[in-house]
């Protein structure tokens, strides 16, 4: 794996995880009972969606 791909992956992971944490905090403020029951699953789902989305955006941004 070359350094450009590794850097893209690292930036996608950092961006996606920070956005997912912020979204989870916002959801915990809006829906505290739901987050208390399903918080870990919601956080994991948001991590997958945001890291994947960030990776796709960065991949296409690096092509140009």
C-alpha positions, 0 to 999 in steps of 0.5 A: 500500500503506497503512502498516498492510499494510507494517508487517504485511509487515515484521514477518512478514519479520523474524519469519519470517527469525529463526525460520528462522535458528534452525531452521536452526541447530538442524538443523545441530546435529542433522544436520550432514552434511545441512545441509552438502549441502542447507543453502541449500535448507533455509534458503530453504524455511524462510524461505518457510514461516515468513514466509508463516506469520507473514504469515497469522497477522498478517493474521488477527490484524489483522482483529479 
